Amino acid sequence: MWLGGVEISGLDDRRLTAVRRDHVGFVFQAFNLLPTLTARENILLPLDLAGRRVDPAQFDDVVGSLRLGDRLGHLPSQLSGGQQQRVAIARALITRPQVLFADEPTGALDSRAGTDLLHHLRTASRELGQTIVMVTHDPNAAAFAQRALILSDGRVVDDLNGPTADTVLGAMKKLGA
Amino acid sequence: MLRQVLREIRFHPARFVATLVAIAISVAFMAGSSVLVATEQNGVERQQSLPIAGADVVLTAEYGTDPATLRDALGSTPGVAAFEPSLVRQLSLRQGAVTSLMNLIGVPSAPLRWSEVQQGRWPQAVGEIALTRGAAAALGVGLGGQVTSGLGDGVYTVVGLTAEPSSLFLQTGYVAPAEFARLGVDPSVGEGTWLVRAAGEVTVEQLTTGLRAALAGQPGVTVESAHAIRAEAVRQLAGEFDVFRNLLWAFAAIAAVVGMITIANTFTILLAQRRRQIGLLRAVGASGAQVRRRFLAEAVALGVLGSAAGIGVGIGIATAGAALTGSLYWGVELPALDLVVAFVTGVAITVLAAYLPVLRGTRVRPLEALQPEPASDERRRAGAARGAVCGVLVVAGLALALGWLGSEQALPLAVAGSALMALGVLFGSVLFVPAVLRGLAAVVGWFGVTARLAGQNAVRNPRRAAATATALMLAVGLIVTLQVGTATVSGTVLAEIDRTRPVDLAVGSWEVTAPLPDGLADRLVAAPGVAGGVLLPVAQADFTRGADTYQGLTVIGFVPGVTIVASGAPSALADDQVLVTENSADASDGERVTLAGRDATVELTVVRSTLVQAGEVMVSGATLERLGGVTPGALLWMSVPDRDDAATAAGAVTELVDTDRYYVTGAVLEAAAIESVLGVLLIVTTALLGVAVLIALLGVSNTLGLSVLERTRESALMRALGLQARSLRLMLLLEALLLAGVGVAVGVAAGVFFGWLGAAAIAAPMGVATVTLSVDLAQTVGMVIVAVLAAALASVLPGRRAAKASPTQALADI
């Protein structure tokens, strides 16, 4: 398996860790912020771990596009679910990963915060030119993507370009039949 | 319910290991010391009654009893098969550097004998000795070897080895009855104990009655059966051994308190982790009381398991100890009551320690407990009330301890004050430990992101961190208190000895005016550790001051060389002056006194000095000549400049001197004696308190281990974000060091203060003005290093577990 010009199949744990740190971003369903760190520290954590310096312009870009500017000094427990998830996305974007994996990013949010977040994801993808791979059960969330692969029992069963909520729902309905 | 509880322990053994070990150690301490003391006591009892082991009836005769009358009465009473006085004396014997306390027994005649010679023969002449195998092994001698009596006044050749064993406190040796005459006991004098053997046809009771009748006219003689005497001896010994056992239990209690903190902390963390389980139980209809009972039942089960293991381990260790001392020969004594008390205490402290955390942890609303993330960390602010109470405790303790320093009651008040302060510090730890940790965390934060994360993790649960550090604080504080107290007392006393006795070592004749043997002075000055010496002339004179006359005082002639051995000595002494010891209030400076020697009587002016001791005065060389009867070179003063060489020098000098005719005194001897006693005391107490430190460190490992379990997802997240496995381990290591660092630092600081306070409280009523705070760096720093290393070690297992978290776990549902 290759990622960003590196073969990752045979790597040892140390180098694999470095690959995760430098080339991959993760956003999880449960926000997975470190409770002891402020929003800013959470966002900068991957860079800190890599020992890299922050590019202030890029930090402002990411934070600005996610509208987190006024929440940076807060601890996760002082943020709403949507804000926490945006911090998680900012953390994933800050390293300019080759790919960002998002696992049900709206799963733990109410529908308004969820939609809001998906808009943010799409903005980030367009403005920052970021590849995002998102897993979801929600046809509305899938509709935000440029391309949707429908999986059933571990196999790709459909491939939709420029999906809408209706086409995704249609494809899903076919699964039941 | 019991089955559920046991299953809980079986399914999650890792959660409970530390608790179980902490309980087991505390209980093993109690059980082990009881069993060992009881076993040793039994050994000593059996051994002490050895001298009457071959007798059926024992006579005790007071001083002044006529031996002839006794012999007549014994010889004419029917049923007496054999009789003789029992010869026993306790004496310390030395071989090389080893000294051992001996019950020295005159070999009884064959009918009254209880022991067999296994190798060699019984001693028959003066200077021969038979030893038990244990005693011979302890002294490191074999058949044909030689031992010296502790006072150096007798040399014995080992001619036989006997079979019966020894104990930790007492060894047995046999000498010929004639030896006792040399030791100052006349075997023919009637006083003491007489052993009587009954002939086959009479019972012990008949013989006792018969002898009582025969000796009715002798008021100072009592007749008892040997059995009754043994029972009485046992009763008396029991008291002494109880003191010893109680002392050990005091140390066990300290270990138990530290254990309780660890147990309470474990339960706090366990309950925090099982919030969801509690919520689930509550949601399906369990009442709060039912949930509490369930967790308390877990505590009972843990207490029972831990205590049972502790009893087993304690008995095992005590048996091993008894095997080392030789008492095991007499069998292991299991004091049932003590063991029950130890077991019940183990269970009780577990339940007691678990009670508050259980009460707090189960007070959860069902829905709150089912929420995915705990609603809040235990970031609750500890109450201002606690701060006020602890502040009052510390201030009151300080006032109590310092206010009366120097008075007669200084020591009890200092102890009470220290106890109050310690309570204040320990209970207030929730208030200041997190703050100190945050400070430390900020400092280590400079070393990079791993260190920063470690620092933040360490203060994340202030209560937990405080409790963990408190246990260590208590244990380390006690040890450092003893270390600093001992170092300060010994430093102060040594300084006092140096001040009052400038002469390090002095060798002279018991007969005062006899010269030292040829060449001895040269050999003594060449002894290791001795830097120089000066020979002084001595005469005897009567000293008259006012109406009082002191006869036969030792008059030492001044020689300029005394400055070599006593730095504070005057470089000259006028002919009309006499140096009188400063340590007596008998004479004051400038007073006129007369010295009457063999040839002349002179009038002199008193100058007080520490150079001479009680019973000695010093005059100029010319004055000494006038007094007459001078023996040149009768006294040798030596200098031992390096205190580290004190013991070597004292030993070497004592070895060279025939102590029957010459004495050895001096500051070095006193210092060496004090240092060795305090040193042994400190080693023993440090070892005993070390158990408490061990439990506290177990607590550090436990806190980390449980936090790691709790943070599995977080560890996985960090790994997903690119934290290397070894960085994760490093993070745990730093957390352990931070926690241990705070505990050790506060413990050391408090210990230094309490140690100084104790030493000052002891010294002040004794009239010692200045107490110099001394810290034995090797001991104290050594202990700190060991504690920190152990804390680092404590982080290894939790660190490995944390690093095992796979990044995918972060993706898994909660």
HADDOCK unambig.tbl for C-alpha pairs under 7 A between the chains (distance, minus, plus):
assign (segid A and resid 14 and name CA) (segid B and resid 724 and name CA) 6.24 0.50 0.50
assign (segid A and resid 17 and name CA) (segid B and resid 719 and name CA) 6.95 0.50 0.50
assign (segid A and resid 17 and name CA) (segid B and resid 722 and name CA) 5.00 0.50 0.50
assign (segid A and resid 17 and name CA) (segid B and resid 723 and name CA) 6.77 0.50 0.50
assign (segid A and resid 17 and name CA) (segid B and resid 724 and name CA) 6.11 0.50 0.50
assign (segid A and resid 18 and name CA) (segid B and resid 722 and name CA) 5.81 0.50 0.50
assign (segid A and resid 20 and name CA) (segid B and resid 720 and name CA) 6.37 0.50 0.50
assign (segid A and resid 20 and name CA) (segid B and resid 721 and name CA) 6.43 0.50 0.50
assign (segid A and resid 20 and name CA) (segid B and resid 722 and name CA) 5.53 0.50 0.50
assign (segid A and resid 21 and name CA) (segid B and resid 721 and name CA) 5.30 0.50 0.50
assign (segid A and resid 21 and name CA) (segid B and resid 722 and name CA) 3.95 0.50 0.50
assign (segid A and resid 28 and name CA) (segid B and resid 811 and name CA) 6.22 0.50 0.50
assign (segid A and resid 32 and name CA) (segid B and resid 717 and name CA) 6.95 0.50 0.50
assign (segid A and resid 36 and name CA) (segid B and resid 456 and name CA) 6.12 0.50 0.50
assign (segid A and resid 36 and name CA) (segid B and resid 457 and name CA) 6.95 0.50 0.50
assign (segid A and resid 36 and name CA) (segid B and resid 460 and name CA) 6.93 0.50 0.50
assign (segid A and resid 46 and name CA) (segid B and resid 721 and name CA) 5.86 0.50 0.50
assign (segid A and resid 46 and name CA) (segid B and resid 722 and name CA) 6.60 0.50 0.50
assign (segid A and resid 48 and name CA) (segid B and resid 449 and name CA) 6.02 0.50 0.50
assign (segid A and resid 49 and name CA) (segid B and resid 449 and name CA) 6.45 0.50 0.50
assign (segid A and resid 49 and name CA) (segid B and resid 722 and name CA) 6.77 0.50 0.50
assign (segid A and resid 49 and name CA) (segid B and resid 723 and name CA) 6.15 0.50 0.50
